[in-house]
Amino acid sequence: MATPSKRRSPSQGKRSARRSSEPSEPSSKPFLRFYHSEGLRKRTLSVLSTLEQAEDATAHREALADVVVELTNSGLDYYFMKPLKLAKAGFIVQQSANLGLAGAQQVMGSVIRNIIGRMDRPQLLSVRGSIRQLML
């Protein structure tokens, strides 16, 4: 089970040096975020840093797509499977949910990789900025 890390809330201040591909202000609208593993956080931050510093950001499309797929899968588990298990929904229900999510994750993974695989530098940096914003 992942240990929650200390994270700043959107109301705890702005970052001083923003890039043009990042949103200028965190949203005041309601939001949901999820906790993921420390290993996934490290991989995500590593890919995002590599992407920011790369002369050719498009060379890192595959790594970014892999992280987005992992984050998506982790979010589905956190928001759907974990509550289902806590509700003690039963073995058959949980297995049905696992099977359905596995199929959805395969399709989504393919779509994510296809879309990110065609992005140019500004688009990749925009995705990077969105992920960083979610990690605040």
Secondary structure, DSSP 8 states (H G I E B T S, - for coil): ---------TTS---SS--TTS-SS---S--------HHHHHHHHHHHHHHHH-S-GGGGHHHHHHHHHHHHHHHHIIIIIHHHHHTT--HHHHHHHHHHHHHHHHHHHHHHHHHHTT--HHHHHHHHHHHHHHT-
